[in-house]
Amino acid sequence: MTGLKQQTFDSFDNGGKMCPILDDPQPNCYCIDMTSMKILYAVKYCLRDFRECDIYQRVFKKDRNML
């Protein structure tokens, strides 16, 4: 036994760096259609670097009337 603890999405904690859009995802978010081609993008942008995500940036600018 390796001692690895199984985590669920609810117990995942990365220091509050998950994308806030995950609460109400856009239809084109990487997390919506999880194909093998999008898993790396979902992990990178949804769970780590959401501020670099083009989808987050569009929503952020739209919400702030910056478009």
Phi, psi and omega per residue, in radians:
M1 nan 2.323 -3.084
T2 -1.523 -0.241 -3.132
G3 1.429 0.237 3.114
L4 -1.306 2.374 3.123
K5 -1.664 2.226 3.115
Q6 -1.259 2.334 3.115
Q7 -2.014 2.530 2.992
T8 -1.812 2.955 3.114
F9 -1.020 -0.652 -3.116
D10 -1.170 -0.517 -3.103
S11 -1.674 -0.033 -3.110
F12 -1.242 2.250 3.132
D13 -2.315 2.026 3.090
N14 -2.070 0.547 3.089
G15 1.382 0.485 3.116
G16 1.301 0.437 -3.103
K17 -1.763 0.193 3.099
M18 -1.326 2.603 -3.117
C19 -1.099 2.266 3.119
P20 -1.183 -0.313 3.123
I21 -1.235 -0.282 3.123
L22 -1.034 -0.417 3.095
D23 -1.187 -0.529 3.131
D24 -2.595 1.296 -3.004
P25 -1.112 2.610 3.040
Q26 -1.320 2.703 -3.133
P27 -1.025 -0.464 -3.112
N28 -1.742 0.166 3.113
C29 -1.103 2.578 -3.128
Y30 -1.095 -0.482 -3.098
C31 -1.363 -0.245 -3.090
I32 -1.297 -0.858 -3.087
D33 -1.994 1.461 -3.041
M34 -1.373 1.556 3.028
T35 -1.770 2.910 -3.135
S36 -1.060 -0.463 3.134
M37 -1.338 -0.345 -3.075
K38 -1.850 -0.121 -3.085
I39 -1.042 -0.790 3.135
L40 -1.076 -0.688 3.110
Y41 -1.172 -0.710 3.137
A42 -1.101 -0.773 3.132
V43 -1.128 -0.809 -3.099
K44 -1.125 -0.920 -3.000
Y45 -1.560 -0.613 -3.092
C46 -1.442 -0.559 -3.043
L47 -1.941 -0.107 -3.079
R48 -2.366 -1.257 -2.948
D49 -1.857 0.931 -3.024
F50 -1.089 -0.486 -3.129
R51 -1.176 -0.321 3.099
E52 -1.579 -0.129 -3.079
C53 -1.309 2.291 3.138
D54 -1.125 -0.569 3.129
I55 -1.194 -0.816 3.106
Y56 -1.054 -0.759 -3.121
Q57 -1.085 -0.710 3.102
R58 -1.120 -0.800 -3.136
V59 -1.134 -0.749 3.132
F60 -1.046 -0.809 -3.139
K61 -1.183 -0.688 3.123
K62 -1.116 -0.777 3.131
D63 -1.104 -0.438 -3.122
R64 -1.805 0.228 3.138
N65 0.926 0.740 -3.112
M66 -1.761 0.017 -3.137
L67 -1.512 nan nan
